[in-house]
Amino acid sequence: MNKIKISAVSYTNTKPFLYGILHSEIIDKIELSMDMPSDCAQKLIDNKVDIGLIPVAAALSLPQWEIVSDYCIGASGPVNSVFIFSNCPIQEVTKVQLDPESRSSNNLARVLLKNFWKVEPEFIKDAADYASPADVNTAFVQIGDRTFGKKDQYKYVYDLAEEWIKFTGLPFVFAAWIANKPIPESFISEFNQALRLGLAHRHNLLKELPHRADFDLEDYLMHKLDFELTADKKKALYLFLDYIKAL
């Protein structure tokens, strides 16, 4: 059987999944690549991989897609790694720099600004001064490990998972394991087992990660992230896609 090509995100939030994959026999049945979320999605769109841990917004760019795992990158409260950073209140923001590494979080910011905060700023892609805007009314979206330890550096910090929950009452799914073609059920079952193994060994994984004085990795991996793809998370995922279509 040809190996199944899988693209996974290279951030800390994916390391439990990678731990399980690398410590399971399934590693011999796959070709695994590590990518930024946006590149992970593009590989699936371009059919360079069969499965990707992709930002859920990218599913709208796929002619065919299906979720192939019981697990995801999600949150049922503040996630502590997906933010809008600002030096003014969100209602006073006139420009928002989008994160070049993100799809879902940029869209989540746009959904919340329009529907929750009722603000219509200008959105800037590939800003030359990304993440360090001089204008006090310019905020920026940032995700992943680059946000660790940054919360105290800005006067106004908005955790986008927390704000989504305030808006909808539902948890949020940032990324899901999505395939662009039918995948054998036997592989999906074994893949889920590998992911489950990794989640069960998060304490082992934490011993391997470098300590950070400015960020609680244990709290992040054990509590802030919620990896189970529950019925409520699926409901939230499809609701989010509906909001994106209406932008």
Summary of the structure (lengths in Angstrom):
residues: 247
radius of gyration: 17.8
end to end distance: 42.4
largest distance: 56.4
contacts: 814
relative contact order: 0.23
helix: 44%
strand: 24%
